[in-house]
Amino acid sequence: MNVGHLPPLTPADLTGCRHRAVLRRKLGSWEPVKDLTGAGLERLSARAGAASRRRAVMELLPHKSRLGDKVAWSRVDVPFDDDNAVELTLEAIATGARVITGAVLENSEFRVYVDFLVRMDHTAGFDDRTVYAPVVISSHAVARPAKSSAQADCAIVDLAALGLSKPIPVAWRHRTVAGEGQRAAMAHTILKEWGRAAAEVGFIGRAGASPRVRCFFYSAEIVMPGLMAALSESIPTRPSRVKECKVCEFHNHCRLQLLETADISLLLPGDKNRKWRERGIDTLPQLMAANVGETSQLARAWLQGKTILRREYSRWVSDPLLWGNQEFVLEGKQAPMARELAKLVEVDVDMEAHPNRGTFLWGTFDGSRYVAFSDFSADGDEGQHVAEFWEWLQQSRAAAERDGKTLRVWVYAAQGENHWLRYYARQFGGREYRVEGTAGSRVIAMPSIQDVEAFINSDAWCDIFPVVRKALASSDSLGLKTIAPLAGFEFSQEGVNGRAAVDLFEKAVGRTGSEAAVARRTLERYNADDCVATASVRAWLRRGAPGVDDVASGEKVNNSQP
């Protein structure tokens, strides 16, 4: 690679928006400018989350060798923001430390920070056998169960033994995201140039449904192709909208250019526009003129300031799911399915979760009353609030049946709820909890995984999101925050989203007094909004989604947008 006089590349230059890296280099700025807008605060929140994860991991590292360890424990902390951080990292390697924190590595091509360098050989002192693996603390799942022994490629070490114990092979398969993988690949490349590279790279994080955080090692060869592919990408000469735009300091600068040219990425961000650009279609007017069915209609809608179009009724209004898994029938001039819906008891559910703690709030709305099951304790209630939620559901089901009706429980995009119900059932299934109530104490139990699977695969558990996707074509998001206002719902907690909810939860459990109480009330109102919004969207779809323009008739509808 010929880099000339340019500074070394960093992982940020190779992930997400390449145009941002070009602009930063033009300005001679390698860090975002201070920005107190919502996007800027979101970036700061992400950094705070990373710092919190790093502190939690640091607390779990060894403090000394254990009985039976064959190597002596040693650790060197490098101040990664020091001007001499690279030299300090080299000096730390020369000491033969078992773990080096805050390491910064650089050669003529790359400069990269990694959370840890972990020594992988088990020899004493410092010699030609001394080698290190770069280790990155991840905010994502770092492995998944291997489908076969041939696919298994991970070895794990508990954090309390990091740098002391040899990794143990396990039946897990690697899972990486681009930014983290390229950090590890860059660091491995530099270590290899220095003659100090182990064969592995490591990622610290969760795997599967368990909240336990461990270090997963796998071959460095797994992450190298991603780095090579990123380096082969051409340098962009113009902006193109990607997911990261909303939290970028150059957002307004680039958006002005995109609007001036009506760039296709305004509608189709990221890789979604690749196939059209390869056909010479770079703008929304060109896409509209291409007459490619629904995609062209969405381009027209975007240029007219519209983000949502309604598809033909015949494609979705008779979907049994919309009517609580009941066959659609029309009877004269009566409102659609009036008799069938009268036999249903419908409850809307929304869940809030913390990535390292699990769920902390399950909210329910039965059409008139919001009931929440929460855990705002400092150390967690080991699933009791989930067992209470489950008991309430089963009691509601039984009450409906006593009245000759049928319970339907609605969620908006069920993946999160399904994941956590399964997790708690696997972790605590069968466990009993004593709960105090107005009628005295009673004992409730966590459902088994079999009970949970039976319920979420039954007609009683309904996800409205597949109907939303079938009914509406969008040039933006189909998320609840986008669709519910079309249904006439107004959210009360402006500015609160999933990331903000995590921050509010940490305040609710980590602070005291009015600050904690306000955070908790905000979370409950935010959750209640989502429950009621789900009910509003369902009712709106049953009315035919009024107020939204149709996809133009007579044109072939293309379901799979590029």
C-alpha positions as CSV (number, residue, x, y, z in Angstrom):
1,M,0.0,0.0,0.0
2,N,1.3,3.4,-0.9
3,V,0.2,5.9,1.8
4,G,2.6,8.6,0.9
5,H,2.5,11.4,3.5
6,L,-0.9,10.5,4.8
7,P,-1.3,9.4,8.5
8,P,-1.9,5.7,9.2
9,L,-5.4,4.4,8.7
10,T,-7.5,3.7,11.8
11,P,-10.5,1.2,12.1
12,A,-12.8,4.2,11.8
13,D,-11.5,4.9,8.4
14,L,-12.5,1.5,7.1
15,T,-15.9,1.0,8.7
16,G,-19.2,2.7,8.1
17,C,-18.9,5.9,6.1
18,R,-15.7,6.3,4.2
19,H,-16.6,9.8,3.2
20,R,-16.5,10.8,6.8
21,A,-12.8,9.7,7.0
22,V,-12.1,11.7,3.9
23,L,-13.6,14.9,5.4
24,R,-11.8,14.4,8.7
25,R,-8.5,14.1,6.9
26,K,-9.2,17.2,4.9
27,L,-9.8,19.0,8.1
28,G,-6.8,17.4,9.8
29,S,-9.2,16.2,12.5
30,W,-9.1,12.6,13.7
31,E,-11.8,13.0,16.4
32,P,-15.4,14.3,16.1
33,V,-15.8,17.9,17.1
34,K,-17.8,18.6,20.3
35,D,-21.5,18.4,19.4
36,L,-24.3,18.8,21.9
37,T,-27.1,18.0,19.5
38,G,-29.2,14.9,19.9
39,A,-26.8,13.0,17.5
40,G,-23.8,14.3,19.4
41,L,-25.2,13.2,22.7
42,E,-26.0,9.8,21.2
43,R,-22.3,9.4,20.3
44,L,-21.3,10.5,23.8
45,S,-23.8,7.9,25.2
46,A,-22.2,5.2,23.1
47,R,-18.8,6.1,24.4
48,A,-20.1,6.2,28.0
49,G,-21.5,2.7,27.4
50,A,-18.2,1.5,26.1
51,A,-16.4,3.0,29.1
52,S,-18.8,1.3,31.4
53,R,-18.3,-2.1,29.8
54,R,-14.5,-1.6,30.0
55,R,-14.7,-0.7,33.7
56,A,-16.8,-3.8,34.4
57,V,-14.3,-6.1,32.6
58,M,-11.3,-4.5,34.3
59,E,-12.8,-5.3,37.7
60,L,-12.9,-9.0,36.7
61,L,-9.3,-9.3,35.6
62,P,-6.9,-11.3,37.7
63,H,-5.0,-9.6,40.5
64,K,-2.5,-12.3,41.2
65,S,-1.5,-15.7,40.1
66,R,-3.6,-18.5,41.5
67,L,-2.6,-21.7,43.1
68,G,-1.4,-24.0,40.4
69,D,-0.8,-21.3,37.7
70,K,2.4,-22.0,35.9
71,V,3.1,-18.3,35.0
72,A,3.4,-15.3,37.2
73,W,0.7,-12.6,36.9
74,S,1.7,-9.2,35.7
75,R,-0.2,-6.4,34.1
76,V,0.8,-3.1,32.6
77,D,-1.7,-0.3,32.0
78,V,-0.9,2.0,29.0
79,P,-2.5,5.5,29.1
80,F,-3.9,5.2,25.6
81,D,-4.4,8.9,25.2
82,D,-0.7,9.6,25.9
83,D,1.3,11.0,23.0
84,N,3.8,8.2,23.6
85,A,1.2,5.4,23.9
86,V,2.8,3.4,21.1
87,E,6.2,3.5,22.7
88,L,4.7,2.7,26.1
89,T,3.0,-0.3,24.5
90,L,6.3,-1.6,23.1
91,E,7.9,-1.1,26.5
92,A,5.1,-3.1,28.1
93,I,5.6,-5.9,25.6
94,A,9.3,-6.0,26.4
95,T,8.5,-6.6,30.1
96,G,6.6,-9.8,29.1
97,A,3.5,-8.7,31.0
98,R,0.6,-11.2,30.9
99,V,-2.0,-8.5,30.1
100,I,-1.4,-5.0,28.7
101,T,-4.4,-2.7,28.9
102,G,-5.1,0.4,26.7
103,A,-2.5,-0.8,24.1
104,V,-1.9,1.5,21.0
105,L,-0.1,-0.1,18.0
106,E,1.2,1.7,14.9
107,N,3.2,1.0,11.8
108,S,3.4,2.9,8.5
109,E,-0.1,1.8,7.4
110,F,-2.2,1.4,10.5
111,R,-2.8,2.9,14.0
112,V,-5.1,1.1,16.3
113,Y,-6.2,1.0,19.9
114,V,-7.2,-2.3,21.5
115,D,-8.6,-2.9,25.0
116,F,-6.0,-5.6,25.8
117,L,-3.0,-7.4,24.6
118,V,-3.1,-10.9,26.2
119,R,0.1,-13.0,26.3
120,M,-0.7,-16.4,24.9
121,D,2.6,-18.3,25.4
122,H,3.2,-19.8,28.8
123,T,6.9,-19.3,29.1
124,A,8.7,-17.3,31.7
125,G,10.5,-14.0,31.1
126,F,10.7,-12.4,27.6
127,D,12.2,-14.2,24.6
128,D,11.5,-15.1,21.0
129,R,8.5,-17.2,22.1
130,T,6.6,-14.2,23.7
131,V,3.5,-13.5,21.7
132,Y,0.3,-11.6,22.2
133,A,-3.3,-11.7,21.0
134,P,-5.3,-8.4,20.6
135,V,-8.5,-8.5,22.6
136,V,-11.5,-6.2,22.0
137,I,-14.4,-5.7,24.4
138,S,-17.5,-6.1,22.3
139,S,-21.0,-4.6,22.7
140,H,-22.4,-7.5,20.6
141,A,-22.7,-11.2,20.9
142,V,-19.2,-12.6,20.1
143,A,-20.1,-16.2,19.3
144,R,-23.0,-18.5,18.5
145,P,-23.6,-22.2,19.0
146,A,-21.8,-24.3,16.4
147,K,-24.2,-26.4,14.3
148,S,-21.5,-29.2,14.2
149,S,-18.1,-30.0,15.6
150,A,-16.6,-29.0,12.3
151,Q,-18.0,-25.5,12.6
152,A,-16.7,-25.0,16.2
153,D,-13.7,-22.6,16.1
154,C,-13.7,-20.9,19.5
155,A,-11.8,-21.3,22.7
156,I,-12.7,-19.5,25.9
157,V,-11.1,-18.1,29.0
158,D,-12.9,-16.7,32.1
159,L,-11.9,-13.1,32.7
160,A,-10.6,-14.0,36.1
161,A,-8.0,-16.2,34.4
162,L,-7.2,-14.0,31.4
163,G,-3.5,-14.2,30.7
164,L,-3.0,-17.1,33.1
165,S,-5.0,-20.0,31.7
166,K,-4.9,-21.6,28.3
167,P,-8.1,-21.1,26.3
168,I,-10.4,-24.2,26.3
169,P,-12.0,-25.3,23.0
170,V,-15.8,-25.1,23.1
171,A,-18.7,-25.9,20.7
172,W,-19.1,-22.2,19.7
173,R,-18.6,-20.5,16.3
174,H,-17.2,-17.0,15.9
175,R,-19.4,-14.0,15.4
176,T,-17.9,-10.6,14.7
177,V,-19.0,-7.2,13.5
178,A,-16.9,-5.2,11.0
179,G,-15.5,-2.4,13.3
180,E,-14.4,-4.8,16.0
181,G,-13.1,-7.4,13.6
182,Q,-11.0,-4.8,11.8
183,R,-9.6,-3.4,15.1
184,A,-8.4,-6.9,15.9
185,A,-7.1,-7.6,12.4
186,M,-5.1,-4.3,12.3
187,A,-3.6,-5.0,15.7
188,H,-2.7,-8.6,14.7
189,T,-1.1,-7.2,11.5
190,I,1.1,-4.8,13.5
191,L,2.0,-7.4,16.1
192,K,3.0,-9.8,13.3
193,E,5.3,-7.1,11.9
194,W,6.8,-6.7,15.3
195,G,7.3,-10.4,15.6
196,R,5.0,-10.7,18.6
197,A,1.7,-12.0,17.1
198,A,-0.1,-15.0,18.5
199,A,-2.2,-17.0,16.1
200,E,-5.4,-15.9,17.8
201,V,-7.5,-12.7,18.3
202,G,-9.9,-12.4,21.2
203,F,-13.3,-10.8,21.8
204,I,-14.8,-10.2,25.3
205,G,-18.6,-10.4,25.4
206,R,-21.7,-12.5,25.7
207,A,-22.7,-15.5,23.7
208,G,-26.1,-17.1,23.3
209,A,-28.7,-16.4,25.9
210,S,-26.3,-16.3,28.8
211,P,-25.5,-12.9,30.3
212,R,-22.1,-14.2,31.3
213,V,-19.2,-12.3,29.8
214,R,-16.1,-14.2,28.8
215,C,-13.2,-14.0,26.4
216,F,-13.6,-15.9,23.2
217,F,-10.4,-16.6,21.2
218,Y,-10.3,-17.7,17.6
219,S,-7.9,-17.8,14.7
220,A,-6.7,-14.4,13.4
221,E,-7.2,-15.7,9.9
222,I,-11.0,-15.3,10.4
223,V,-10.8,-11.5,10.7
224,M,-8.2,-10.8,8.1
225,P,-10.4,-11.2,5.0
226,G,-12.7,-8.4,6.3
227,L,-9.7,-6.1,6.6
228,M,-8.5,-7.0,3.1
229,A,-11.9,-6.4,1.6
230,A,-12.2,-3.0,3.4
231,L,-8.8,-2.0,2.0
232,S,-9.8,-2.9,-1.5
233,E,-12.8,-0.5,-1.5
234,S,-12.4,2.6,-3.5
235,I,-12.2,6.0,-1.8
236,P,-15.5,7.8,-2.2
237,T,-15.6,11.2,-4.0
238,R,-19.1,12.1,-2.9
239,P,-21.3,11.4,0.1
240,S,-23.9,8.6,0.2
241,R,-26.3,8.1,3.1
242,V,-25.5,5.2,5.5
243,K,-26.8,4.2,8.9
244,E,-24.2,6.2,10.7
245,C,-25.2,9.5,9.2
246,K,-27.6,10.4,12.0
247,V,-24.8,10.5,14.5
248,C,-22.1,12.0,12.3
249,E,-20.7,15.5,12.8
250,F,-20.8,16.0,9.1
251,H,-24.4,15.1,8.7
252,N,-25.7,18.5,7.7
253,H,-22.8,19.2,5.4
254,C,-23.4,15.9,3.4
255,R,-27.2,16.0,3.5
256,L,-27.2,19.4,1.8
257,Q,-25.2,17.8,-1.1
258,L,-27.5,14.8,-1.2
259,L,-30.6,17.0,-1.3
260,E,-29.1,19.2,-4.1
261,T,-28.7,16.2,-6.3
262,A,-31.7,14.2,-5.0
263,D,-29.2,11.3,-4.4
264,I,-30.7,7.8,-4.5
265,S,-29.2,7.1,-1.1
266,L,-31.8,9.4,0.5
267,L,-34.3,6.6,-0.2
268,L,-32.0,3.6,-0.4
269,P,-29.1,3.9,2.1
270,G,-26.0,1.8,2.4
271,D,-25.7,-1.2,0.1
272,K,-29.4,-1.0,-0.9
273,N,-28.5,1.4,-3.7
274,R,-25.6,-0.6,-5.0
275,K,-27.5,-2.5,-7.7
276,W,-29.1,0.7,-9.0
277,R,-25.8,2.6,-9.1
278,E,-24.3,-0.2,-11.1
279,R,-27.2,0.3,-13.6
280,G,-26.3,4.0,-13.8
281,I,-29.2,5.2,-11.6
282,D,-27.8,7.7,-9.1
283,T,-30.7,10.0,-8.4
284,L,-34.3,9.7,-7.3
285,P,-35.7,11.3,-10.5
286,Q,-33.8,8.6,-12.5
287,L,-35.1,5.9,-10.2
288,M,-38.7,7.2,-10.6
289,A,-38.3,7.3,-14.4
290,A,-37.0,3.8,-14.5
291,N,-40.5,2.5,-13.9
292,V,-39.5,-0.4,-11.7
293,G,-42.7,-0.8,-9.8
294,E,-43.0,-0.1,-6.1
295,T,-39.4,1.2,-5.8
296,S,-40.1,3.9,-8.4
297,Q,-43.3,4.8,-6.6
298,L,-41.4,5.2,-3.4
299,A,-38.9,7.5,-5.2
300,R,-41.9,9.6,-6.4
301,A,-43.3,9.6,-2.8
302,W,-40.0,10.7,-1.3
303,L,-39.7,13.6,-3.8
304,Q,-43.3,14.6,-2.8
305,G,-42.4,14.6,0.9
306,K,-44.1,11.3,1.7
307,T,-42.5,8.3,3.5
308,I,-45.2,5.7,3.6
309,L,-47.4,4.2,0.9
310,R,-50.3,1.7,1.4
311,R,-50.3,-1.4,-0.7
312,E,-53.4,-2.9,-2.2
313,Y,-56.0,-4.1,0.4
314,S,-56.1,-7.5,-1.2
315,R,-52.6,-8.2,-0.2
316,W,-53.0,-7.7,3.5
317,V,-56.4,-6.8,4.9
318,S,-57.6,-10.4,4.9
319,D,-54.5,-11.7,6.6
320,P,-55.8,-13.8,9.5
321,L,-53.0,-12.5,11.7
322,L,-54.5,-8.9,11.6
323,W,-57.6,-10.3,13.1
324,G,-56.1,-12.3,15.9
325,N,-55.4,-15.5,13.8
326,Q,-59.0,-15.7,12.7
327,E,-60.2,-16.2,9.1
328,F,-61.4,-13.0,7.6
329,V,-65.1,-12.8,6.8
330,L,-67.4,-10.0,5.6
331,E,-71.0,-9.9,6.6
332,G,-73.2,-7.3,4.8
333,K,-72.7,-3.7,5.9
334,Q,-71.3,-4.7,9.3
335,A,-67.8,-3.5,10.2
336,P,-65.3,-6.2,9.2
337,M,-65.0,-9.0,11.7
338,A,-67.1,-7.2,14.3
339,R,-68.6,-10.4,15.7
340,E,-65.3,-12.3,15.7
341,L,-63.4,-9.5,17.4
342,A,-66.0,-9.2,20.1
343,K,-65.0,-12.7,21.2
344,L,-61.4,-11.7,21.7
345,V,-59.7,-10.2,24.8
346,E,-56.7,-8.3,23.4
347,V,-53.7,-7.3,25.4
348,D,-50.7,-5.3,24.1
349,V,-47.2,-6.0,25.5
350,D,-43.9,-4.2,25.4
351,M,-40.6,-5.1,27.1
352,E,-37.5,-3.0,28.0
353,A,-34.1,-4.6,28.6
354,H,-30.6,-3.7,29.5
355,P,-27.9,-5.5,27.5
356,N,-25.9,-6.6,30.6
357,R,-28.8,-7.0,33.0
358,G,-31.7,-8.5,31.1
359,T,-35.2,-7.3,31.1
360,F,-36.3,-4.8,33.7
361,L,-39.9,-3.9,32.6
362,W,-42.7,-5.8,31.0
363,G,-45.7,-3.6,30.3
364,T,-49.3,-4.6,29.4
365,F,-52.3,-2.7,28.2
366,D,-55.7,-4.3,28.0
367,G,-57.5,-1.5,26.3
368,S,-58.2,0.5,29.4
369,R,-55.5,-0.2,32.0
370,Y,-51.7,-0.3,31.9
371,V,-50.1,-2.8,34.2
372,A,-46.3,-3.1,34.6
373,F,-44.0,-5.8,36.0
374,S,-40.6,-4.3,36.8
375,D,-37.3,-4.9,38.4
376,F,-35.5,-1.7,39.5
377,S,-33.5,-3.4,42.2
378,A,-29.8,-2.8,42.5
379,D,-28.7,-6.4,42.0
380,G,-31.6,-7.9,40.0
381,D,-34.5,-10.1,41.1
382,E,-33.4,-13.3,39.2
383,G,-36.4,-13.2,37.0
384,Q,-39.2,-12.7,39.5
385,H,-40.8,-9.9,37.5
386,V,-40.9,-12.1,34.4
387,A,-42.6,-14.9,36.5
388,E,-45.1,-12.3,37.7
389,F,-45.7,-11.2,34.1
390,W,-46.2,-14.8,33.0
391,E,-48.6,-15.5,35.8
392,W,-50.6,-12.4,34.9
393,L,-50.8,-13.6,31.3
394,Q,-52.0,-17.0,32.3
395,Q,-54.6,-15.6,34.7
396,S,-55.8,-13.3,31.9
397,R,-56.1,-16.3,29.6
398,A,-58.1,-18.2,32.1
399,A,-60.4,-15.3,32.8
400,A,-61.1,-14.8,29.1
401,E,-61.9,-18.5,28.8
402,R,-64.3,-18.3,31.7
403,D,-66.2,-15.5,29.9
404,G,-66.3,-17.6,26.7
405,K,-63.7,-15.5,25.0
406,T,-60.2,-16.0,23.7
407,L,-57.0,-14.1,24.7
408,R,-54.7,-12.6,22.1
409,V,-51.4,-11.0,23.3
410,W,-49.9,-8.5,20.8
411,V,-46.4,-7.3,20.4
412,Y,-44.7,-5.1,17.8
413,A,-41.7,-7.1,16.3
414,A,-41.5,-10.1,18.7
415,Q,-37.9,-11.0,18.4
416,G,-36.9,-9.2,21.6
417,E,-39.7,-10.5,23.7
418,N,-39.2,-14.1,22.4
419,H,-35.5,-14.0,23.2
420,W,-35.9,-12.9,26.8
421,L,-38.9,-15.2,27.5
422,R,-36.8,-18.1,26.3
423,Y,-33.7,-16.9,28.2
424,Y,-35.5,-16.6,31.6
425,A,-37.2,-20.0,31.0
426,R,-33.9,-21.6,30.3
427,Q,-32.1,-19.9,33.2
428,F,-34.8,-20.1,35.9
429,G,-37.5,-22.5,34.6
430,G,-39.4,-24.1,37.5
431,R,-38.0,-21.8,40.1
432,E,-40.5,-20.6,42.7
433,Y,-40.9,-17.1,44.0
434,R,-42.8,-15.8,47.0
435,V,-44.7,-12.7,46.1
436,E,-46.5,-10.3,48.5
437,G,-49.9,-9.0,47.4
438,T,-53.0,-7.3,48.8
439,A,-54.4,-10.7,49.7
440,G,-51.2,-11.9,51.4
441,S,-48.3,-13.8,50.0
442,R,-48.4,-16.4,47.3
443,V,-46.0,-18.6,45.4
444,I,-45.5,-18.3,41.6
445,A,-43.2,-20.1,39.3
446,M,-41.0,-19.4,36.3
447,P,-42.4,-21.3,33.2
448,S,-40.3,-24.0,31.6
449,I,-38.8,-23.5,28.2
450,Q,-41.5,-26.0,26.9
451,D,-44.3,-23.8,28.3
452,V,-42.8,-20.7,26.7
453,E,-42.3,-22.3,23.3
454,A,-45.8,-23.6,23.3
455,F,-47.2,-20.1,24.1
456,I,-45.1,-18.0,21.7
457,N,-45.9,-20.5,18.9
458,S,-49.6,-20.5,19.6
459,D,-52.4,-18.4,18.1
460,A,-52.5,-16.4,21.4
461,W,-49.1,-14.7,20.8
462,C,-49.5,-12.2,17.9
463,D,-46.9,-10.0,16.2
464,I,-48.5,-7.1,14.3
465,F,-45.2,-6.2,12.6
466,P,-45.5,-8.8,9.7
467,V,-48.8,-7.2,8.8
468,V,-47.3,-3.7,8.9
469,R,-44.6,-4.9,6.5
470,K,-47.2,-6.5,4.2
471,A,-49.5,-3.5,4.2
472,L,-47.1,-0.6,3.9
473,A,-44.2,0.3,1.6
474,S,-41.8,2.7,3.3
475,S,-39.0,5.0,2.2
476,D,-37.9,5.3,5.8
477,S,-38.5,3.1,8.8
478,L,-41.4,0.8,9.7
479,G,-40.6,1.1,13.4
480,L,-43.4,1.8,15.9
481,K,-42.2,5.4,16.4
482,T,-42.7,6.0,12.6
483,I,-46.0,4.1,12.1
484,A,-48.0,4.9,15.3
485,P,-48.3,8.7,14.5
486,L,-49.9,7.7,11.2
487,A,-52.4,5.9,13.3
488,G,-53.1,9.0,15.3
489,F,-51.0,8.1,18.3
490,E,-48.9,10.8,19.9
491,F,-45.9,9.7,22.0
492,S,-45.6,11.5,25.4
493,Q,-41.9,10.9,26.0
494,E,-40.2,12.9,23.3
495,G,-36.5,12.0,22.7
496,V,-36.6,8.7,24.6
497,N,-35.5,5.7,22.5
498,G,-33.9,2.3,23.2
499,R,-30.5,3.7,24.0
500,A,-31.9,6.4,26.2
501,A,-34.0,3.8,28.0
502,V,-30.8,1.9,28.9
503,D,-29.3,5.2,30.3
504,L,-32.5,5.9,32.3
505,F,-32.5,2.4,33.8
506,E,-28.9,2.9,34.9
507,K,-30.0,6.1,36.6
508,A,-33.1,4.4,38.1
509,V,-31.0,1.7,39.8
510,G,-27.7,3.7,40.4
511,R,-29.0,6.9,41.8
512,T,-31.2,7.8,44.7
513,G,-34.0,10.2,45.6
514,S,-35.9,12.2,43.0
515,E,-33.5,11.5,40.2
516,A,-34.0,7.8,40.4
517,A,-37.8,8.2,40.8
518,V,-38.0,10.5,37.7
519,A,-36.0,8.0,35.6
520,R,-38.3,5.2,36.6
521,R,-41.5,7.2,35.9
522,T,-40.1,8.2,32.5
523,L,-39.4,4.6,31.7
524,E,-42.8,3.4,32.7
525,R,-44.5,6.2,30.6
526,Y,-42.2,5.3,27.7
527,N,-43.2,1.7,28.0
528,A,-46.9,2.4,28.4
529,D,-46.7,4.6,25.2
530,D,-45.4,1.6,23.2
531,C,-48.1,-0.7,24.5
532,V,-50.9,1.8,23.6
533,A,-49.2,2.6,20.3
534,T,-49.2,-1.0,19.3
535,A,-52.9,-1.2,20.0
536,S,-53.4,2.0,17.9
537,V,-51.5,0.6,14.9
538,R,-53.6,-2.6,15.0
539,A,-56.9,-0.7,15.1
540,W,-55.7,1.6,12.3
541,L,-54.8,-1.3,10.1
542,R,-58.2,-2.9,10.7
543,R,-59.8,0.3,9.5
544,G,-57.7,0.0,6.3
545,A,-54.8,2.4,7.2
546,P,-56.7,5.6,6.3
547,G,-54.7,8.8,5.5
548,V,-51.9,7.1,3.6
549,D,-51.6,7.3,-0.2
550,D,-51.8,4.1,-2.2
551,V,-49.0,2.6,-4.2
552,A,-50.0,3.6,-7.8
553,S,-52.3,1.0,-9.3
554,G,-51.5,-0.7,-12.5
555,E,-47.8,-1.1,-11.8
556,K,-46.2,-4.3,-10.8
557,V,-45.3,-4.2,-7.1
558,N,-41.8,-5.2,-6.3
559,N,-41.7,-6.7,-2.7
560,S,-38.0,-7.0,-2.4
561,Q,-36.4,-3.6,-2.4
562,P,-32.7,-3.5,-3.2
